[in-house]
Structure formats: C-alpha cells, structure tokens
Amino acid sequence: MKKRFSEAQIIGFLKQAEAGVPVKELRRQYGFCDASFYTWRAKFGGMDVADARRLKELETENARLNAYWPNPFSMPKHLRPGASCASGSGSTGVHRAMLVLLRAPPRMLPAR
C-alpha cells in the first residue's frame, strides 16, 4: 500500500504545528485527519528527517532479524531452550541445537 505522505512531509507538518500553526488549518490544507496527526506526533514527535530515516532502517533490520531468530516463547514448551526432558533420552540434542541457534551472534546469519 502506498503511503500518502512521506516521513519528511509528516515531520514538516509536525514542525509547522510546533511553530504555532493550528492543527485544524494543517488538516484542511493537506487533507489528513486528526487521528493521523496525533499518531504521527506519537511516532515522529521531536525527530528530524535523518532520525526518521534511521528509525525506518532499524525497523527493516529488526523485521529481517526476526525472520531468522525465532521467538522462543512461540515454540512448544518441550522445545524451548532450557526445558527439561521428561523422557531423559536423546531429545537433549534438539535443545542444545536450539540453544546454539538462539545464542549465535548476528554475523553467523546468512547474507540476503
């Protein structure tokens, strides 16, 4: 879905509002709603354009890393790291392998 306003435009709207332009006038001039303005203010308030770009880069990197690193709490209890084996047989190898995966440094991830 294409966004209607870029981060730079949104930050411009917020700076105008900080400078004293009424939100009602900004809404009318640029065609956005109150909810959008206050959501943007919560997300981008006090940032400049470089900060917003860095935030977007970090969000993208976080999504990429979350695809590689599983959340241990989304796994079944018997497969989570540190879970005890009820049977005492060969399933501990599975736990050790998962611990290695979860504790691996990011540089060991395959490049995309």
N, C-alpha and C positions, 0 to 999 in steps of 0.2 A: 504494500500500500504506500503510495506516495504521500509524503508529508506536505502539508500546505505551506508551512513556514520553516525556514532553516534555523539552526541554532543561533546563527549570527543575527537573524531578524528578531528572533524571540528575545535575545539579550538586549537588542536595541529597544524593543518595546518596554522591557523592564527598566532600562536606564531612563527612558522618557518618563515613565511613571515615577521613578525616584526623583526626577528633576521637577516634578510638580504637575505634570500633565494629568488630568483626571482620567481614570480608567474608562469611564463611560465614553469619553471622547476618542480614546485609542480604540475601543471596541468598534465604534461607529466608523472610524477612519479605515481600519484594517480588516474588519469583518470577522472577529473572533468573539467567543462568548466569555462570560465571567469565569466559568469553571476552568476553561483553558488557561486564562491568565493566572489564576491562583495556583493551578497545577504547575505551570511554568515557573512561577515565583518560588514554589516549594523546591523545585528541582534545580533551577538555574540562578536563584537569587544570590547576588553578590559575586557572580562569576563574570569573567570576561570571555571573549571568543576563544582564546587559547586554552583556558580551563575547560570549556565545553568540549573542545576537540579532544583534549586529554581524557575527559570523562567518557566520551564515546569510544576511544581506543581501549580504555580499561574495560568497559562493558563488553566489547567484542572479544578481547582476550579472555575475560572471565568465562564467557559462553563457550569459547573454544576449549579452555581447560576443563570446564565442567563436563564436556563431551568425553574427555579422556579419563578423568578421575571420577570414579563412581562415588556416590554418596553412600557411606557405609550404613546409614540408617534406612535406606531404601532397599537393602538386601534382606533376605530372610535371616532370622536371628541365628540360626545354626551356621550360617556362612560369614557372619560378621567377624571382623578381627577381634581377637581376644575371647571369642566364645569358647566355652569348654565343650569338649567332645564327650557325649554321653556314652558312646559305644567304646571309646578308647582304642579303636582300631585305626586304620590308615587314613582317616579324613583329616588328620592334623596337617598333612602336606598341603591340603587345599587352603587351610587357614594361613599357613606360612607363606604360600604363594600370594595370597591376597594381601597380607601384611607387607610383603615386598612391593607389590603394586601400589599400595596406598602410601607407602613411605618413600617411593622413588622420587629423586629430585626432578624438577621440570626438564632439565637438559636431556633426560633419557627418553623424552617423548618423541615419537616420530614426527618429522617435519611435514607440513602440508604444503 
